[in-house]
Amino acid sequence: MAGTILIADDDRAIRTVLTQALGREGFDVKNTGNASSLWRWVSNGEGDLVITDVVMPDENGLDLLPRIKKIRPDLPIIVMSAQNTLITAVKATERGAYDYLPKPFDLNELKTVVQRALSQPKDTSAYDKGHQDQSSDDIPLIGRSPAMQEVYRVMARLMTTDLTVMITGESGTGKELVSRALHDLGKRRNAPFVAVNMAAIPRELIESELFGHEKGAFTGASSKSTGRFEQAQGGTLFLDEIGDMPMDAQTRLLRVLQQGEYTTVGGNTPIKTDVRIIAATNKDLKQLIKQGLFREDLYYRLNVVPLRLPPLRERKDDIPDLARHFLNKDLEEGRTPKLMDNQALEYIKQYNWPGNVRELENLIRRVSALYTEEVVTLEIVRGELSEPVHMEELSEEIDESLQDAVSRHLKKYFDAHPHELPPPGLYDRILKEVERPLITLSLMATRGNQIKAAQMLGLNRNTLRKKIRELGIEIVRGT
């Protein structure tokens, strides 16, 4: 493929590497270390593609993009930057970049993007001249690791679309934060963002919660109520923990996605809806489909754009930046300013973080609130992080509790009715009795950490919190 590529980067080494690599691919390459030369070449009609850095000595490369697009809207531009934040990726996309690549970049990936950009029909890269740059400099997500850079690139491409997104990731990875960023930086930013957590709503009330209900639709429906779809009209509806949605509600949601309308519970009149759907789950939906617990057709309707959030253990290089960010948040909220020493930072980088970013934030907030020292030391951090859970000991205690519960129920019944079998419902009675010690022991093993206890039990954290309240379990944190 023939063509001329214009490169602008103030790093001579990068210019040399790109010039040689693309030259070997058969391209003519011109390179410069400043924005003014790039602008002159583009103004003169030179080049079939531009590769530009963001920070250059005479002008920010992002500021140059709209001017290039104004005079040459069909010229594809690839932006490279060491400022590896979501905002950089979003600004590059908003201002007309064909693609954004964080530094350090993969040379083979860059060559693939170049080939793809030059192969596209000319009108597909045209910049929307009426588009307003709506991004702010507030960074909604923290992390410069390769795993997060890929998340940023996908998000940047989604900002100007209404495509349905399925966010997957473990608890505490920031799924709601990502969904809010997609809304706040997207085309529906001026309309409502409404979040619904399926695991936090009684299953029998989910349909009413989503679609609203008419007066008298069911026992307790003393008046008409609006649902979350109506509240989110024109904006974004975030369906968190979608794997906990019951099958009846799944069927109604599928109809909304297929037909763009719904009816309230107890109502007959179809209501048109205009919302963008973003769903999230920490469960394996394909496994739920095999078990008959999730509709396969709904899965494909929701999974238009899959977005996986990496667990913190897969991006440990981001931990120091995250820790400093949370310390700064505490400072903004009026707490005494604190720093974390290098030994403490290195220690938390080695920790496995089963509760992910949420667990790290909780740690930082806890040490900020409880300790008067200006520097968070290794001793403080080590004392606050939980010790490994001894699963063998926990299993033995659970087995004993279960055996005691079964023996107690059967002995009590057979003492009173020696020749009769117990009435139906023994399973539920035993389960109810063993549930309390099971949760109590799990909390003891995790020193009161509800996130870890929920992961051990295989429960959603909101479900665990609800059961703790219902059973009146007192949480005692270990020392």
ROTI-212782 format. One line per 8 residues: number of its first residue (from 1); their letters; for each residue z, y, x of C-alpha. Coordinates in Angstrom, 2 decimals, always signed. Layout:
# residues N
NUM) a) Z:Y:X  ...
END
This chain:
# residues 479
1) magtilia) +0.00:+0.00:+0.00  -1.13:+3.28:+1.54  +0.64:+6.59:+1.07  +2.59:+9.35:+2.75  +6.39:+9.41:+2.67  +8.39:+12.57:+3.36  +11.87:+12.04:+4.82  +14.58:+14.70:+5.03
9) dddrairt) +17.88:+13.83:+6.73  +19.96:+15.71:+9.28  +20.83:+12.45:+11.06  +18.17:+11.87:+13.75  +19.02:+8.16:+14.04  +18.42:+7.58:+10.31  +15.12:+9.47:+10.46  +14.00:+7.34:+13.41
17) vltqalgr) +14.94:+4.04:+11.77  +13.22:+4.95:+8.48  +10.09:+6.29:+10.18  +9.67:+3.12:+12.23  +10.47:+0.70:+9.38  +8.19:+2.38:+6.83  +5.49:+2.89:+9.43  +5.42:-0.86:+10.00
25) egfdvknt) +4.88:-1.24:+6.25  +1.67:+0.76:+6.55  +2.90:+4.17:+5.35  +2.25:+7.54:+6.96  +5.67:+9.12:+7.51  +6.71:+12.74:+8.11  +10.37:+13.48:+8.77  +12.54:+16.57:+9.09
33) gnasslwr) +16.20:+17.44:+9.52  +16.29:+20.25:+6.96  +15.48:+21.02:+3.34  +13.21:+24.02:+4.02  +10.58:+21.90:+5.80  +10.68:+19.33:+3.00  +10.17:+22.10:+0.43  +7.22:+23.51:+2.36
41) wvsngegd) +5.51:+20.11:+2.53  +6.07:+19.43:-1.18  +4.87:+22.94:-2.13  +1.66:+22.32:-0.17  +1.00:+19.14:-2.14  +1.84:+16.75:+0.66  +3.50:+13.35:+0.25  +3.42:+10.56:-2.30
49) lvitdvvm) +7.18:+9.93:-2.19  +10.28:+11.75:-0.95  +13.41:+10.27:+0.64  +16.11:+12.90:+1.01  +19.72:+13.15:+2.07  +22.18:+15.24:+0.04  +24.03:+17.20:+2.73  +21.67:+19.10:+5.02
57) pdengldl) +22.29:+22.20:+7.15  +20.32:+24.68:+5.03  +20.51:+23.36:+1.47  +22.02:+20.58:-0.63  +19.37:+17.99:-1.37  +20.52:+17.66:-4.99  +19.91:+21.39:-5.52  +16.36:+20.96:-4.26
65) lprikkir) +15.48:+18.21:-6.76  +14.93:+20.39:-9.87  +12.62:+22.73:-7.96  +10.54:+19.81:-6.71  +10.36:+18.30:-10.18  +9.29:+21.62:-11.66  +6.16:+21.87:-9.51  +5.49:+18.13:-9.01
73) pdlpiivm) +7.07:+16.17:-11.88  +5.29:+12.93:-10.94  +6.56:+12.85:-7.34  +9.17:+10.05:-7.00  +12.31:+11.02:-5.08  +14.84:+8.64:-3.58  +18.23:+10.20:-2.82  +20.51:+8.88:-0.07
81) saqntlit) +24.08:+10.02:+0.43  +27.29:+9.23:+2.26  +29.13:+11.01:-0.60  +29.40:+7.73:-2.41  +30.89:+8.75:-5.75  +29.84:+8.25:-9.34  +29.20:+11.99:-9.71  +26.70:+11.97:-6.82
89) avkaterg) +24.80:+9.09:-8.43  +24.86:+10.79:-11.84  +23.71:+14.17:-10.49  +20.85:+12.53:-8.61  +19.70:+10.78:-11.78  +20.13:+13.86:-13.98  +18.09:+15.99:-11.61  +15.14:+13.66:-11.57
97) aydylpkp) +15.70:+11.16:-8.75  +13.85:+7.88:-9.08  +16.78:+6.05:-7.48  +20.00:+6.65:-5.59  +21.06:+4.68:-2.51  +24.50:+5.07:-0.92  +24.89:+5.12:+2.84  +25.01:+2.86:+4.70
105) fdlnelkt) +21.99:+1.40:+2.91  +20.20:-1.92:+3.22  +16.81:-1.34:+4.83  +15.12:-4.15:+2.92  +16.46:-2.79:-0.35  +15.13:+0.67:+0.50  +11.67:-0.74:+1.23  +11.73:-2.59:-2.10
113) vvqralsq) +12.66:+0.61:-3.96  +9.86:+2.51:-2.16  +7.28:-0.11:-3.14  +8.49:-0.11:-6.73  +8.48:+3.69:-6.98  +4.91:+3.96:-5.66  +3.72:+1.19:-7.98  +4.95:+2.79:-11.20
121) pkdtsayd) +2.68:+4.71:-13.58  +2.77:+8.37:-12.62  +4.13:+9.70:-15.91  +7.27:+7.50:-15.91  +9.01:+9.56:-13.24  +8.45:+12.89:-14.96  +11.55:+15.08:-15.07  +12.72:+16.39:-18.40
129) kghqdqss) +12.53:+20.13:-17.77  +14.80:+20.86:-20.71  +17.50:+18.57:-19.40  +20.79:+20.19:-18.56  +22.93:+19.00:-15.68  +26.14:+18.22:-17.56  +28.14:+16.40:-14.91  +31.25:+17.97:-13.49
137) ddipligr) +32.79:+17.56:-10.07  +35.74:+15.65:-11.49  +35.53:+12.08:-10.21  +36.38:+9.64:-13.04  +36.20:+6.60:-10.76  +37.46:+6.09:-7.23  +35.86:+3.84:-4.62  +33.20:+3.87:-1.93
145) spamqevy) +32.91:+0.12:-1.40  +29.52:-1.60:-1.83  +30.78:-3.28:-5.00  +31.61:+0.08:-6.60  +28.36:+1.65:-5.40  +26.45:-0.89:-7.44  +28.59:-0.01:-10.47  +27.78:+3.68:-9.94
153) rvmarlmt) +24.05:+3.02:-9.70  +23.99:+1.06:-12.95  +26.10:+3.70:-14.71  +23.88:+6.54:-13.50  +20.84:+4.83:-15.01  +22.65:+4.43:-18.34  +23.73:+8.05:-18.78  +20.57:+9.17:-20.58
161) tdltvmit) +20.22:+6.06:-22.75  +21.83:+4.66:-25.89  +21.65:+1.07:-24.69  +24.49:-1.23:-25.69  +26.65:-2.14:-22.69  +28.87:-5.17:-22.10  +31.56:-4.49:-19.49  +33.20:-7.56:-18.00
169) gesgtgke) +36.10:-7.74:-15.59  +39.67:-8.84:-15.18  +42.54:-6.97:-16.80  +43.30:-3.75:-14.96  +39.86:-3.21:-13.42  +39.19:-0.05:-15.44  +36.91:-1.15:-18.28  +37.99:+1.63:-20.65
177) lvsralhd) +37.75:+4.20:-17.84  +34.14:+3.16:-17.24  +33.33:+3.31:-20.94  +34.77:+6.83:-21.17  +32.72:+7.89:-18.16  +29.56:+6.53:-19.77  +30.36:+8.61:-22.84  +31.62:+11.78:-21.15
185) lgkrrnap) +28.64:+11.98:-18.79  +26.06:+10.75:-21.31  +23.95:+12.31:-24.04  +26.63:+11.77:-26.72  +29.32:+13.62:-24.78  +29.84:+16.25:-27.51  +30.51:+13.63:-30.20  +33.63:+11.44:-30.64
193) fvavnmaa) +34.68:+8.62:-28.33  +36.65:+6.03:-30.32  +38.32:+3.04:-28.67  +39.43:-0.09:-30.53  +41.38:-2.93:-28.90  +40.72:-6.15:-30.80  +43.75:-7.88:-29.33  +46.13:-5.17:-30.57
201) iprelies) +45.10:-5.40:-34.26  +46.20:-8.19:-36.63  +43.16:-10.41:-37.13  +43.22:-10.01:-40.91  +42.98:-6.22:-40.58  +40.17:-5.94:-38.02  +37.36:-5.60:-40.56  +39.26:-2.85:-42.39
209) elfghekg) +40.01:-1.14:-39.08  +36.35:-1.12:-38.07  +34.58:-0.50:-41.37  +37.23:+1.12:-43.55  +38.29:-0.08:-46.99  +38.27:+0.98:-50.62  +41.38:+1.52:-52.68  +42.61:-1.82:-53.99
217) aftgassk) +40.39:-3.85:-51.66  +43.38:-5.98:-50.67  +47.14:-6.06:-51.08  +48.57:-2.89:-49.61  +45.32:-0.90:-49.79  +46.83:+1.89:-51.87  +44.14:+4.41:-50.94  +40.68:+4.58:-49.42
225) stgrfeqa) +40.63:+4.52:-45.61  +37.92:+5.43:-43.12  +37.05:+2.98:-40.37  +36.36:+3.43:-36.68  +32.59:+3.35:-37.20  +32.82:+6.39:-39.44  +35.20:+8.13:-37.02  +32.77:+7.54:-34.13
233) qggtlfld) +29.68:+8.74:-36.02  +27.23:+10.30:-33.58  +29.32:+9.25:-30.60  +30.51:+6.10:-28.85  +32.53:+3.18:-30.20  +34.31:+1.18:-27.50  +35.19:-2.36:-28.58  +37.73:-3.60:-26.06
241) eigdmpmd) +38.69:-7.29:-25.79  +35.67:-8.23:-27.92  +36.39:-11.90:-27.27  +39.41:-11.64:-29.60  +37.29:-10.58:-32.60  +37.49:-13.14:-35.45  +34.27:-14.79:-36.65  +34.09:-12.96:-39.99
249) aqtrllrv) +34.26:-9.60:-38.25  +31.67:-10.79:-35.73  +29.25:-11.47:-38.56  +29.73:-7.97:-39.98  +29.33:-6.39:-36.55  +26.10:-8.33:-36.00  +24.70:-6.86:-39.20  +25.53:-3.35:-37.99
257) lqqgeytt) +23.72:-3.96:-34.71  +20.71:-5.48:-36.47  +20.35:-3.11:-39.43  +22.24:+0.04:-38.42  +24.40:-0.02:-41.55  +27.62:-1.49:-42.92  +29.76:-1.59:-46.06  +33.45:-0.88:-46.31
265) vggntpik) +35.84:-3.70:-47.20  +35.75:-3.83:-50.99  +32.69:-1.55:-51.11  +29.09:-2.24:-52.11  +27.18:+0.82:-50.88  +25.51:+0.46:-47.47  +26.47:+3.23:-45.04  +24.09:+4.24:-42.26
273) tdvriiaa) +25.70:+4.49:-38.85  +24.70:+6.19:-35.62  +26.99:+5.09:-32.80  +26.53:+3.74:-29.32  +28.37:+0.46:-28.82  +30.14:-0.35:-25.56  +32.00:-3.67:-25.54  +34.38:-5.09:-22.95
281) tnkdlkql) +36.09:-8.38:-22.28  +38.11:-10.20:-19.63  +37.12:-13.56:-21.11  +34.16:-15.86:-20.49  +32.17:-15.29:-23.67  +29.69:-18.06:-22.85  +32.60:-20.50:-22.79  +33.83:-19.12:-26.14
289) ikqglfre) +30.32:-19.67:-27.53  +30.45:-23.34:-26.48  +33.85:-23.63:-28.19  +32.44:-22.13:-31.40  +34.67:-19.06:-31.13  +31.99:-16.43:-30.49  +28.57:-15.98:-32.04  +25.72:-16.50:-29.61
297) dlyyrlnv) +23.43:-14.06:-31.45  +26.11:-11.36:-31.30  +26.58:-11.99:-27.58  +22.92:-11.26:-26.88  +23.04:-8.15:-29.07  +26.02:-6.82:-27.11  +24.94:-7.96:-23.66  +21.87:-5.70:-23.47
305) vplrlppl) +23.12:-4.19:-20.21  +25.80:-6.27:-18.45  +28.14:-4.32:-16.17  +30.66:-6.29:-14.12  +33.66:-4.49:-12.67  +34.88:-6.07:-9.43  +38.55:-7.02:-9.10  +40.52:-5.00:-6.55
313) rerkddip) +40.66:-7.94:-4.14  +36.85:-7.68:-3.82  +37.00:-4.01:-2.80  +40.11:-3.72:-0.67  +38.61:-0.91:+1.41  +39.01:+1.29:-1.70  +42.78:+0.75:-1.84  +43.80:+3.64:+0.48
321) dlarhfln) +41.63:+6.11:-1.49  +43.05:+4.83:-4.77  +46.63:+5.08:-3.48  +46.11:+8.68:-2.34  +44.48:+9.51:-5.66  +47.47:+8.21:-7.62  +49.89:+10.03:-5.31  +47.95:+13.25:-5.95
329) kdleegrt) +48.14:+12.63:-9.71  +51.92:+12.46:-9.45  +51.87:+15.73:-7.53  +49.81:+17.36:-10.30  +52.39:+16.15:-12.83  +55.17:+17.98:-10.99  +56.71:+15.20:-8.92  +57.73:+15.66:-5.29
337) pklmdnqa) +54.67:+15.33:-3.00  +54.56:+12.06:-1.11  +52.48:+10.43:+1.60  +52.04:+6.75:+2.39  +52.33:+5.72:+6.02  +49.69:+3.60:+7.75  +51.79:+0.43:+7.79  +52.34:+0.67:+4.04
345) leyikqyn) +48.62:+1.29:+3.46  +47.72:-1.72:+5.57  +50.24:-3.86:+3.70  +48.88:-2.98:+0.27  +45.34:-3.66:+1.54  +46.40:-7.24:+2.30  +48.09:-7.78:-1.06  +46.03:-9.75:-3.61
353) wpgnvrel) +46.57:-7.38:-6.61  +46.36:-9.81:-9.54  +46.92:-6.83:-11.86  +44.09:-4.92:-10.15  +43.90:-1.11:-10.17  +46.43:-0.83:-13.00  +49.01:-2.72:-10.94  +48.36:-0.45:-7.94
361) enlirrvs) +48.76:+2.66:-10.10  +52.01:+1.32:-11.55  +53.31:+0.69:-8.04  +52.50:+4.23:-6.90  +54.05:+5.81:-9.97  +57.14:+3.67:-9.60  +57.80:+4.54:-5.96  +57.07:+8.21:-6.68
369) alyteevv) +59.64:+8.27:-9.45  +62.38:+6.12:-7.91  +62.43:+7.13:-4.24  +63.36:+10.51:-2.79  +61.71:+9.92:+0.59  +58.66:+12.10:+1.29  +56.89:+9.20:+3.03  +56.33:+5.87:+1.30
377) tleivrge) +57.12:+3.31:+3.98  +56.32:-0.36:+4.49  +59.89:-1.29:+3.51  +59.60:+0.53:+0.17  +56.27:-1.05:-0.70  +57.32:-4.52:+0.39  +60.47:-4.29:-1.71  +58.56:-3.23:-4.83
385) lsepvhme) +55.76:-5.78:-4.76  +56.52:-9.08:-6.42  +57.17:-12.21:-4.45  +54.83:-15.19:-4.94  +55.45:-17.13:-8.13  +56.85:-20.62:-7.60  +54.84:-22.44:-10.24  +56.44:-25.84:-9.63
393) elseeide) +59.92:-24.55:-10.44  +58.60:-22.66:-13.47  +56.80:-25.75:-14.79  +59.99:-27.83:-14.49  +62.00:-25.27:-16.49  +59.29:-25.06:-19.16  +59.13:-28.87:-19.43  +62.91:-29.02:-19.89
401) slqdavsr) +62.81:-26.30:-22.58  +60.04:-28.10:-24.44  +61.81:-31.46:-24.29  +65.06:-29.88:-25.47  +63.31:-28.21:-28.42  +61.55:-31.40:-29.55  +64.66:-33.56:-29.14  +66.85:-31.07:-30.99
409) hlkkyfda) +64.48:-30.82:-33.99  +63.94:-34.56:-34.31  +67.61:-35.49:-33.81  +68.75:-32.95:-36.40  +66.27:-34.22:-38.97  +66.78:-37.96:-38.42  +70.57:-37.56:-38.49  +70.19:-36.13:-42.00
417) hphelppp) +67.25:-38.31:-43.12  +67.38:-41.57:-41.12  +64.56:-43.30:-43.06  +62.09:-40.41:-43.58  +59.47:-38.75:-41.43  +59.85:-34.97:-40.88  +57.84:-32.77:-43.28  +54.56:-31.17:-42.11
425) glydrilk) +54.86:-28.17:-39.81  +56.75:-29.72:-36.89  +54.11:-28.48:-34.43  +54.53:-24.84:-35.53  +58.32:-25.08:-35.53  +58.39:-26.53:-32.01  +55.85:-24.01:-30.76  +57.86:-21.12:-32.19
433) everplit) +61.04:-22.32:-30.53  +59.52:-22.98:-27.11  +57.55:-19.72:-27.12  +60.60:-17.59:-26.35  +61.79:-19.50:-23.25  +58.18:-19.87:-22.08  +57.63:-16.10:-22.11  +61.12:-15.39:-20.76
441) lslmatrg) +60.65:-17.74:-17.81  +57.21:-16.32:-17.07  +58.64:-12.80:-16.97  +61.44:-13.97:-14.72  +58.96:-15.59:-12.36  +56.95:-12.36:-12.13  +60.03:-10.12:-11.86  +59.24:-8.46:-15.16
449) nqikaaqm) +55.57:-7.78:-14.40  +53.89:-8.16:-17.80  +50.36:-8.10:-16.37  +51.08:-11.06:-14.11  +52.98:-12.91:-16.83  +50.05:-12.46:-19.23  +47.66:-13.84:-16.62  +49.89:-16.85:-16.01
457) lglnrntl) +50.15:-17.58:-19.73  +46.47:-16.95:-20.41  +47.32:-14.24:-22.94  +45.93:-10.77:-23.39  +48.50:-8.25:-22.13  +48.66:-6.55:-25.55  +49.31:-9.90:-27.22  +52.14:-10.56:-24.74
465) rkkirelg) +53.69:-7.13:-25.39  +53.54:-7.78:-29.13  +55.28:-11.15:-28.73  +57.96:-9.61:-26.47  +58.73:-7.10:-29.23  +58.65:-9.68:-32.03  +60.89:-12.14:-30.17  +63.25:-9.43:-28.91
473) ieivrgt) +62.92:-10.52:-25.30  +64.73:-8.32:-22.81  +62.77:-7.65:-19.63  +64.91:-7.74:-16.52  +63.15:-6.69:-13.31  +64.04:-8.59:-10.18  +65.39:-7.03:-7.01
END
